[in-house]
Amino acid sequence: MEFLKFSKEESRLIFIICAVSALGIFINLCSGYSQWAAGSEGTAPEVIESANFPLDINTCQAAELMALKGVGPAMAAKIIAYREKNSGFKTRCEIKKVGGIGERLYEAVKDKIMVADDPSPQIDDPQEFELYANAENPQEPKIDINSASVEDFKNIKGVGAKVGEKIIEFRRNNGGRIESLKSLGAIEGIGKKRMRKLNKHFVIY
């Protein structure tokens, strides 16, 4: 097979071509891996190794919650979802109502979490807290927010007349009726704390 015989120069040239091709393939593979690794790092959840304890579970971020021992991304997401659905935690022990947080995990984190203005931080049982809260505020009648006056808002500590005026203006601009208390979050000056007050004292009939 004469056609497979090459001179020394031809063999050297073929070797160089093969070596350069192999090097190019290797560089492309390395570049692709680097891009993949960078992309993976970009999507990895951020974890704060050292948070400022105790954490206010009504305001902290998922990354801060994940600094608690035993709390991963999924659990942090559950805590925030519960918080948003229920307009915040009323007391520290309410976190036990989040699915997956049992007595052991609660005992491990309770000294590192808190709720601002917690009326009963010493209580560690959500049911006991409900009894305490009901005893402290025995069945206060709620006011229909669609007929509430500035005076009604003024009499609620933590709401006040100025916020009441904004709510009444919001109500007037929306056809004279508020369909959802949650929509009040769009009003400037109504944050999570005031929203809890509104949920406690007002209702929609």
Buried (B, 14 or more C-beta within 10 A) or exposed (E): EEEEEEEEEEEEEEEEEEEEEEEEEEEEEEEEEEEEEEEEEEEEEEBBEEBEEBBBBBBBEBBBBBBBEEBEBEBBBBBBEBBEEEBBBBBBBBBBEBEEBEEEBBEEBBEBBBBEEBEBBEBBEBEEBBEBBEEEEEEEEEBEBBEBEBEBBBBBEEBBBEBBEBBBEBBEEEEEEBEEBEEBBEBEEBEBBBBBBBBBBBBEE
